[in-house]
Amino acid sequence: METQSLMQLALGAEWEQLPPALKAHYQVATNTDLGELDIEYPDLMQPGLNVLRLLGVLINRRGKSIVTTVEKYMDGNIQRWKRTIGFSDGTAIQFNSHWVHAGGNELIEFVSPVLGLKMAVNVYENKLHYEGRYYVVKLGSLLLPVPEWLLLGHTTIVETAVDADSFTMDFRLVHPVFGQLYRYAGRFTTE
């Protein structure tokens, strides 16, 4: 049985700087986050997002205060994430991924068996910061890096504890030429 979560492995000593709400979010034990998301992107992204959604990448629908459940559990050295985004019209969209520790302070989130994003994590001013390094195409055991600027742009995520139980998260994709192409942000509580 794992005694450390993937985030603990990636952060090392910085893990101790995380507030309790973020430690609960990344605990090694199976857990669920409940909250709401806002999803926004420019109109020009809709056709591309429709195609990417077929590959399991991102959510291709906008909304405010969308009820969201995130279930997480360890499967050996892999952490599985099952996200259910429930829109007010009754439509529910699944967005699943799995995470692996990539060494040092880096993690890879795979949104399909072949597509992933390598990110570095750090704690700064009691907030957890993710910085995209590059996209990954997995062919067998080979990981091919793809520069962020060739696809959707640079990824950043900032997670901030609101109180002892809740946190906010802000995910952005910003392209060097086209600007912000995608954002989702929300507030969650881990059970």
C-alpha positions as a printed NumPy array, in Angstrom:
array([[  0.   ,   0.   ,   0.   ],
       [  1.26 ,   3.473,  -0.918],
       [  2.106,   5.706,   2.027],
       [  2.585,   8.875,  -0.018],
       [  0.433,  10.438,  -2.684],
       [  1.913,  11.366,  -6.05 ],
       [  1.736,  15.022,  -5.02 ],
       [  3.725,  14.267,  -1.85 ],
       [  6.38 ,  12.546,  -3.968],
       [  6.547,  15.461,  -6.41 ],
       [  6.613,  18.198,  -3.753],
       [  9.01 ,  16.491,  -1.346],
       [  9.634,  18.78 ,   1.645],
       [  7.327,  21.45 ,   0.146],
       [  4.38 ,  19.156,   0.99 ],
       [  4.562,  20.447,   4.572],
       [  3.862,  24.004,   3.325],
       [  0.466,  23.021,   1.898],
       [ -2.607,  24.103,   3.879],
       [ -4.859,  21.292,   5.233],
       [ -7.497,  21.686,   2.476],
       [ -4.894,  21.02 ,  -0.229],
       [ -3.318,  18.144,   1.692],
       [ -6.777,  16.552,   1.923],
       [ -7.285,  17.065,  -1.825],
       [ -4.043,  15.189,  -2.59 ],
       [ -4.141,  12.543,   0.133],
       [ -3.141,   8.994,  -0.752],
       [ -6.504,   7.592,   0.393],
       [ -9.453,   7.342,  -1.977],
       [-11.404,  10.597,  -1.802],
       [-13.987,  12.773,  -3.546],
       [-14.056,  16.512,  -4.221],
       [-17.448,  18.214,  -4.494],
       [-17.823,  21.671,  -5.954],
       [-18.709,  23.906,  -8.865],
       [-16.796,  24.917, -11.991],
       [-16.942,  27.809, -14.414],
       [-15.754,  26.857, -17.916],
       [-14.966,  29.539, -20.488],
       [-13.307,  29.788, -23.888],
       [-13.617,  31.95 , -27.015],
       [-16.076,  30.973, -29.781],
       [-13.226,  30.172, -32.179],
       [-12.24 ,  27.244, -29.922],
       [-15.561,  25.372, -30.267],
       [-14.75 ,  23.309, -33.408],
       [-11.317,  22.331, -32.054],
       [-12.716,  21.468, -28.628],
       [-15.363,  19.251, -30.239],
       [-12.586,  17.246, -31.904],
       [-10.402,  17.206, -28.767],
       [-13.36 ,  15.97 , -26.701],
       [-13.494,  12.866, -28.918],
       [ -9.907,  12.204, -27.756],
       [-10.847,  12.713, -24.095],
       [ -9.267,  16.171, -23.885],
       [-11.01 ,  19.001, -21.989],
       [-14.731,  19.794, -21.811],
       [-16.312,  21.27 , -24.937],
       [-19.127,  23.137, -23.238],
       [-19.214,  26.442, -21.356],
       [-21.045,  27.135, -18.139],
       [-21.113,  28.857, -14.775],
       [-21.428,  27.181, -11.38 ],
       [-21.514,  23.694, -12.942],
       [-21.894,  20.991, -10.276],
       [-18.728,  18.891, -10.412],
       [-17.593,  15.727,  -8.634],
       [-13.992,  14.519,  -8.752],
       [-13.26 ,  10.987,  -7.524],
       [ -9.588,  10.036,  -6.995],
       [ -7.927,   6.771,  -6.05 ],
       [ -4.561,   5.087,  -6.291],
       [ -4.067,   2.137,  -8.64 ],
       [ -0.531,   0.97 ,  -7.842],
       [  1.768,   3.885,  -8.809],
       [ -0.972,   5.59 , -10.832],
       [ -3.579,   7.992,  -9.489],
       [ -6.927,   7.812, -11.296],
       [ -9.182,  10.883, -11.566],
       [-12.844,  10.573, -12.547],
       [-14.532,  13.919, -13.074],
       [-18.289,  14.248, -13.581],
       [-19.47 ,  17.654, -14.762],
       [-23.258,  17.986, -14.414],
       [-24.905,  20.746, -16.424],
       [-28.225,  22.341, -15.417],
       [-30.033,  20.725, -18.397],
       [-29.285,  17.281, -16.922],
       [-26.353,  16.503, -19.232],
       [-23.369,  14.947, -17.452],
       [-19.937,  14.804, -19.071],
       [-17.144,  12.546, -17.84 ],
       [-13.547,  13.743, -17.973],
       [-11.19 ,  11.027, -16.781],
       [ -7.421,  10.994, -16.526],
       [ -4.579,   9.285, -14.742],
       [ -1.456,  10.746, -13.205],
       [  2.056,   9.392, -12.87 ],
       [  5.07 ,  10.768, -11.055],
       [  7.665,  11.757, -13.672],
       [ 10.566,  12.289, -11.237],
       [ 11.574,  15.319,  -9.211],
       [  8.756,  17.821,  -8.938],
       [  7.087,  16.713, -12.176],
       [  3.861,  14.836, -12.888],
       [  2.261,  13.691, -16.13 ],
       [ -1.506,  13.746, -16.475],
       [ -2.674,  11.412, -19.236],
       [ -6.133,  12.198, -20.623],
       [ -5.995,   9.141, -22.899],
       [ -3.648,   6.171, -23.264],
       [ -1.467,   8.236, -25.633],
       [ -1.959,  11.93 , -24.755],
       [ -0.646,  13.663, -21.669],
       [  0.709,  16.87 , -20.187],
       [  3.925,  17.044, -18.178],
       [  3.768,  19.644, -15.385],
       [  6.056,  20.859, -12.613],
       [  4.58 ,  21.62 ,  -9.177],
       [  5.743,  24.   ,  -6.456],
       [  4.325,  25.627,  -3.356],
       [  4.567,  29.41 ,  -3.255],
       [  2.838,  31.615,  -0.642],
       [  0.79 ,  28.6  ,   0.591],
       [ -0.611,  28.041,  -2.914],
       [  0.042,  25.056,  -5.155],
       [  1.331,  26.123,  -8.574],
       [  1.498,  23.92 , -11.668],
       [  3.509,  24.956, -14.738],
       [  3.152,  23.048, -17.983],
       [  6.444,  21.762, -19.406],
       [  5.217,  20.116, -22.607],
       [  2.575,  17.81 , -24.003],
       [  3.381,  14.112, -24.242],
       [  2.552,  11.547, -26.905],
       [  3.04 ,   8.034, -25.519],
       [  4.007,   5.306, -27.98 ],
       [  4.572,   2.131, -25.99 ],
       [  7.237,   3.006, -23.419],
       [  8.413,   5.993, -25.493],
       [  7.302,   9.483, -24.395],
       [  7.56 ,  12.042, -27.202],
       [  7.561,  15.687, -26.041],
       [  5.476,  18.22 , -27.998],
       [  6.092,  21.93 , -27.246],
       [  3.122,  23.688, -25.661],
       [  3.104,  26.479, -28.262],
       [  2.467,  23.937, -31.047],
       [ -0.888,  23.014, -29.52 ],
       [ -3.062,  24.848, -27.009],
       [ -0.377,  26.911, -25.29 ],
       [  1.099,  27.143, -21.815],
       [ -0.738,  25.491, -18.942],
       [ -0.922,  26.974, -15.466],
       [ -2.949,  25.855, -12.48 ],
       [ -3.125,  27.622,  -9.121],
       [ -4.861,  26.011,  -6.153],
       [ -5.571,  28.083,  -3.068],
       [ -6.982,  27.02 ,   0.315],
       [-10.048,  29.069,   1.25 ],
       [-10.378,  27.582,   4.728],
       [ -9.469,  24.291,   6.449],
       [-11.841,  22.295,   4.218],
       [-12.214,  24.113,   0.897],
       [ -9.964,  25.256,  -1.926],
       [-10.205,  27.042,  -5.244],
       [ -8.517,  26.006,  -8.45 ],
       [ -7.82 ,  28.024, -11.583],
       [ -6.692,  26.201, -14.761],
       [ -5.641,  28.247, -17.822],
       [ -4.295,  27.559, -21.293],
       [ -2.605,  30.635, -22.738],
       [ -1.162,  30.555, -26.246],
       [  1.742,  32.929, -27.027],
       [ -0.003,  34.215, -30.178],
       [ -3.741,  33.728, -29.554],
       [ -3.895,  34.529, -25.821],
       [ -6.092,  32.683, -23.342],
       [ -7.779,  29.805, -25.167],
       [ -9.365,  27.961, -22.252],
       [-10.056,  28.387, -18.566],
       [-11.876,  26.472, -15.898],
       [-12.023,  27.561, -12.287],
       [-14.013,  26.601,  -9.236],
       [-14.296,  25.913,  -5.553],
       [-14.233,  22.439,  -3.983],
       [-14.412,  20.602,  -0.69 ],
       [-12.756,  17.187,  -0.245],
       [-14.73 ,  14.43 ,   1.474]])
